[in-house]
Amino acid sequence: MRFSTDDGRFGLVVDPVASSGMSRFQLVVEARSVGEAEPEFAYGAFEELGNRPTFSDERLGRLIDEPDAILEALRIEEALHDPATVSLTEAQDRWFVQCYVYRGDVVTIARRYRGSSPSKSALISVVDCAEYALIVETAREYWAHDDERFRSKTWRVKF
């Protein structure tokens, strides 16, 4: 099941695997799925996505205009890098994901690993905090109810 913004640029893909406690879990950033499709345990991912740091560093407001400089700051400055870095699930092992709150929006950045370093090109989604929270919570509720009746419902996250 896919939970996303109306434009599909940010979201989560959650598909429980029958009676195993595992799910296929992928992040959607800039309308692209991030992560592998192998089933895994996703509980920690919801908790981490629900608790993102808030930054006030003015440089972060220039992410769209100066992405290389901002991505470099997020990569090397410990005060930005450590709290923003997300360790979701093993499915995202080949991806470097950062997510934080800035001026009422949640910014999610995903870069695929090339060898031992993240690539310079990045997928970036910016979503209003309330819409982000609704998507994460709705996906978590869907994941938490592992029965056929619940999973067969049609889920639409409209904001």
C-alpha positions in Angstrom: 0.0 0.0 0.0 1.3 3.4 -0.9 0.7 6.4 1.3 1.7 9.7 -0.3 1.1 13.4 -0.9 -1.4 14.2 -3.6 1.4 14.8 -6.1 3.2 11.6 -5.1 6.5 13.3 -4.4 6.8 12.0 -0.8 5.4 9.0 0.8 5.8 5.5 2.2 5.2 2.1 0.7 4.1 -0.5 3.3 3.0 -4.0 2.4 2.7 -6.5 5.3 3.8 -10.1 4.6 1.1 -12.4 5.9 1.6 -13.6 9.5 5.3 -13.0 9.5 5.5 -9.6 11.2 7.5 -8.4 8.3 6.7 -5.8 5.6 8.0 -4.4 2.4 8.9 -0.9 3.4 10.1 1.8 1.1 10.4 5.6 1.3 9.1 7.7 -1.6 11.3 10.8 -2.3 10.8 13.0 -5.3 8.2 10.4 -6.5 10.9 7.6 -6.6 10.9 4.5 -4.3 14.0 4.4 -2.1 15.0 1.0 -0.9 14.8 -2.7 -1.8 11.5 -4.6 -2.0 12.6 -7.4 0.4 10.3 -7.9 3.5 11.7 -6.8 6.8 10.7 -5.6 10.3 9.7 -1.9 10.0 8.7 -0.8 13.5 11.8 1.3 14.2 11.3 3.1 10.9 8.0 4.6 11.9 9.4 5.8 15.3 12.4 7.4 13.6 10.3 9.1 10.9 8.0 10.4 13.6 10.8 12.1 15.5 12.7 14.3 13.2 15.0 17.2 14.4 14.1 20.8 13.9 16.8 23.0 12.5 16.9 26.8 12.3 20.2 27.1 10.4 19.4 29.8 7.7 21.6 28.0 5.1 19.0 25.2 4.9 16.6 27.6 3.3 18.8 27.7 0.2 18.6 23.9 -0.4 16.8 24.3 -3.7 19.0 27.2 -5.0 22.3 25.8 -3.7 21.9 22.1 -3.3 25.6 21.2 -3.5 26.6 23.5 -0.7 23.8 22.5 1.6 24.2 18.8 0.9 27.9 19.2 1.7 27.1 20.9 5.0 24.6 18.1 5.9 27.3 15.6 5.1 30.3 17.0 7.1 28.9 19.2 9.9 28.2 17.0 12.9 25.5 19.3 14.3 23.5 18.8 11.1 24.6 15.4 9.9 24.1 13.3 13.0 20.6 14.3 14.0 19.3 14.5 10.3 20.6 11.1 9.3 17.9 8.4 9.2 18.6 4.7 9.7 15.3 3.2 8.6 15.6 -0.4 7.7 17.9 -2.8 6.0 16.1 -2.1 2.7 17.6 1.4 2.7 21.2 0.1 3.3 22.2 1.3 -0.2 20.8 4.7 0.4 21.9 7.7 2.6 18.7 9.3 3.9 18.4 12.5 5.9 15.2 14.1 7.1 14.6 17.2 9.2 12.1 20.0 10.0 12.9 23.5 8.7 10.4 26.4 8.9 7.3 24.2 9.1 8.3 21.8 6.4 9.8 18.3 6.6 12.7 18.0 4.2 13.7 14.5 3.1 16.9 13.9 1.1 18.0 10.5 -0.3 21.2 9.7 -2.1 22.2 6.3 -3.4 25.5 4.9 -2.2 28.3 4.7 -4.9 30.8 2.4 -3.3 31.3 3.6 0.3 30.1 7.2 -0.3 26.7 8.7 -1.1 26.4 10.0 -4.7 26.4 13.8 -5.2 23.0 13.7 -6.9 20.1 13.7 -4.5 16.3 13.1 -4.4 14.6 15.9 -2.4 11.1 16.2 -1.1 9.7 19.1 0.9 6.3 18.5 2.7 4.3 20.5 5.2 4.8 19.1 8.7 1.1 18.3 9.2 0.8 16.4 5.9 4.1 14.5 6.6 2.8 13.5 10.1 -0.5 12.3 8.7 1.2 10.2 6.1 3.6 8.6 8.6 0.9 8.0 11.2 -1.6 6.5 8.7 1.1 4.2 7.3 2.1 3.2 10.8 -1.6 2.4 11.7 -2.0 0.4 8.5 1.2 -1.6 9.3 0.2 -2.2 12.9 -3.1 -3.8 12.0 -2.0 -7.0 10.4 -5.3 -8.6 9.4 -7.0 -9.0 6.1 -10.0 -6.9 6.9 -7.9 -3.9 7.8 -5.5 -4.4 4.9 -8.3 -4.6 2.3 -9.5 -1.1 3.0 -8.8 1.6 0.5 -6.4 4.2 2.1 -6.3 7.7 0.8 -4.3 10.3 2.5 -5.8 13.6 1.5 -4.7 16.9 2.8 
